[in-house]
Amino acid sequence: MRYVSFVQPATQRASWGVQIDDGRMLDLQAAGASLGRKAAPSLLEHIREGLSSWDLAQISLEALRKGMLEEAVLDEKSVSLLAPIPRPPKNVFALGLNYSDHVAELGSGVALPDAPVYFSKASTAVIGPNAAVVADPRLSKRLDWEVELGLVIGAGGRWIGRDRALDHVFGYTIVNDISARDLHEHRPGGQWFLAKSMDGFCPMGPAVVSSEEISDPQDLTLVLRVNGVEKQRSNTKYMIFGVGEIIADLSRYVTLEPGDVITTGTPSGTGVGRVPPEFLRPGDVMEAEIETIGVLRTPVTEPTFA
């Protein structure tokens, strides 16, 4: 199942649903109303309601196959996609230094970690497909890209065992971990949070693909292009710490809750690691792509000064 969140520009009505085919999707709030079933108001609430609510999509798709619910089918061109979880319940949990080739490109002063390296991105940094990242020269002149596999927690908990960690995943998405490298380099202490949490610095989407459709999250190809030129290409099998290990380790310290988003690190090919370094400018367009999930498109724009 491919879950999406969206807004209809004509009415500004926000909803959520599932992608069908040929650029169409099924509005599950509208489908629920037609079937006499109360749908959750958002994908996040749908996840929070747990397994008892997760059959709505299957029931609606079956009804659609029987010729019902055509009124709930939308053309994707008629809506604006949002991040699947437009406002995560907590800051986005993020991993740094989780691909050995990325550690290597950062230079000899950075060592391979022997445990996951965590930071967070403010939930206000989250934007959806086609929403723009603002390159504000007053704040940073060294904006960088990072394609990453993101996961959405379905069943929360603490002290989650490694052997059952993947059972706690609702689905997978794409995150572009935009980073202001000069804040890393020139602010005291490295400033990971500040460098990665400005508004718009967490593009996410275009969909959350249910865990049933991705049997092995450690075998997915990741690619990132800037203006059509490939900058990153790798596979999630090269993560230092895999999805199950991350969930098991993080949940020892932090209670994971339904709808929490974890992004799992980036491979080599980032702008700061290239020779010479390359950084984003207004007019650039990034395309972050992960096998089975899709393509997350993010333009870069200039700030609007008052």
Stockholm file with secondary structure:
# STOCKHOLM 1.0

chainA/1-306         MRYVSFVQPATQRASWGVQIDDGRMLDLQAAGASLGRKAAPSLLEHIREGLSSWDLAQISLEALRKGMLEEAVLDEKSVSLLAPIPRPPKNVFALGLNYSDHVAELGSGVALPDAPVYFSKASTAVIGPNAAVVADPRLSKRLDWEVELGLVIGAGGRWIGRDRALDHVFGYTIVNDISARDLHEHRPGGQWFLAKSMDGFCPMGPAVVSSEEISDPQDLTLVLRVNGVEKQRSNTKYMIFGVGEIIADLSRYVTLEPGDVITTGTPSGTGVGRVPPEFLRPGDVMEAEIETIGVLRTPVTEPTFA
#=GR chainA/1-306 SS CEEEEEEETTTTEEEEEEECSTTEEEEHHHHHHHHTCCCCSSHHHHHHHCGGGTTHHHHHHHHHHTTCCGGGEEEGGGSEEECSSSSCSSCEEEEESCBHHHHHHTCTTCCCCSSCEEEEECGGGEECTTCCEECCTTTCSCEECCEEEEEEESSCBSSCCGGGGGGGEEEEEEEECCEEHHHHHHSTTCCHHHHHCSTTCEEEEEEEEEGGGCSCTTSCEEEEEETTEEEEEEEGGGBSSCHHHHHHHHHHHSCBCTTCEEECCCCSCCGGGSSSCCCCCTTCEEEEEETTTEEEEEEEECCCCC
#=GC SS_cons         CEEEEEEETTTTEEEEEEECSTTEEEEHHHHHHHHTCCCCSSHHHHHHHCGGGTTHHHHHHHHHHTTCCGGGEEEGGGSEEECSSSSCSSCEEEEESCBHHHHHHTCTTCCCCSSCEEEEECGGGEECTTCCEECCTTTCSCEECCEEEEEEESSCBSSCCGGGGGGGEEEEEEEECCEEHHHHHHSTTCCHHHHHCSTTCEEEEEEEEEGGGCSCTTSCEEEEEETTEEEEEEEGGGBSSCHHHHHHHHHHHSCBCTTCEEECCCCSCCGGGSSSCCCCCTTCEEEEEETTTEEEEEEEECCCCC
//
